[in-house]
Amino acid sequence: MSKGYNRLRAIASINRRQFIKYGGLALGANILAACSPNSKTTSSSAKGDLEPVTLDISWYAEPDYGGFYQALATGIYEYYGLDVTINAGGPNVNSSLLLLGGAVDFSLTGSSSAIKAVQEGLPKITVAAIYQKDPQVLIAHPDMGNDSLEQLKGKPIMVSPHANLSYWPFLEAKYGFTSDQKRPHSYDLRPFIVDRKAIQQGYLTSQPFAIEKQGGFKPVVMLLADYGYNPYANAIETKIETVEKKPDLVRRFVEASIKGWYSYLAEPEAGNILIKNINMKMSDDLIAYTIAKLKEKEVLMSGDAKTMGIGAMTDAKWEAFFSEMLEYGIFKEDTNYKKAYTLEFVNKGVDYYQS
């Protein structure tokens, strides 16, 4: 692990006490009251006995992870007896390695990665799915005949190596994409902006906004979820050992995180202040754009989450995703995909999480 990465994590890692001490945010009692769970929930925080927990989000501090920062900033985690530290990183962070190595207690994953972990015998498990839709998009220039996935077949596309482990096999199987279409993606938008024929991967909540600001045009944005790519995303995972030995810790972290997300979608100010304190490049207009897109496309609140609450997962959706990807040859037939997740900590209903 490089010294540069260690410095990055040292800067990006933050817990609530550090935030209050160094961030200069005085949270009013009205915010805490509005964001705290009801009094029926038991917590060790009443004794001042907070249990340390670390979450690795594998990316920079952004509103895409706003609910976690909201739960930290408003004291929801503390209410649940947790002293949470959030580690932010970048494109080269291996959250799975950090999790399995014991450096963090929780990290974020998606359906495809979770099932492939089962195939590889990795002892981790998904405990909540914050995003019901994957915000992965492909982006193209307008008026170039690249307005749908069908039209992108055979054309060069800039993608990251992670595409091979998630959505690219789906595109090959369903839309006839081929490996020779792939081009390196450097996370620099300039090559895309200057080349009208360029196509690249992106995230619904960030690259389209940046392209419009920097390039002065509105790009064509193709959300893969609209084309049948239907995994869970930003799903919370932990080690199987943690679920078996510390189920109450998992329950408290999941519930607090979900309530943080409800709080963030309703009144995101506290979480946004924390995000901007960590990520100095984060602007108010990008934050507003991100939250608007998450709501517009129902990234968190579609499907089962509408009745079961944010974080919802079902056997039916896991089975449907596995079966479709199996048909495309992405998973092995003998994979016991049900080992990739547990429903023990979710699906308690919208009223429960909003109370």
Secondary structure, 3 states (H helix, E strand, C coil): CCHHHHHHHHHHCEEHHHHHHHHCCCCCHHHHHHHCCCCCCCCHHHHCCCEEEEEECCCCCCHHHHHHHHHHHCCHHHHCCEEEEEECCCCCCCHHHHHHCCCCCEEEECHHHHHHHHHCCCCEEEEEEEECCCCEEEEECCCCCCCCHHHHCCCCEEECHHHHHCCHHHHHHHHCCCHHHEEECCCCCHHHHHCCCCEEEEECCCHHHHHHHHHCCCCEEEEHHHHCCCCCEEEEEEEHHHHHHCHHHHHHHHHHHHHHHHHHHHCCHHHHHHHHHHCCCCCHHHHHHHHHHHHHCCCCCCCCHHHHCCECCCHHHHHHHHHHHHHCCCCCCCCCHHHHECCCCCCCCHHHHHC
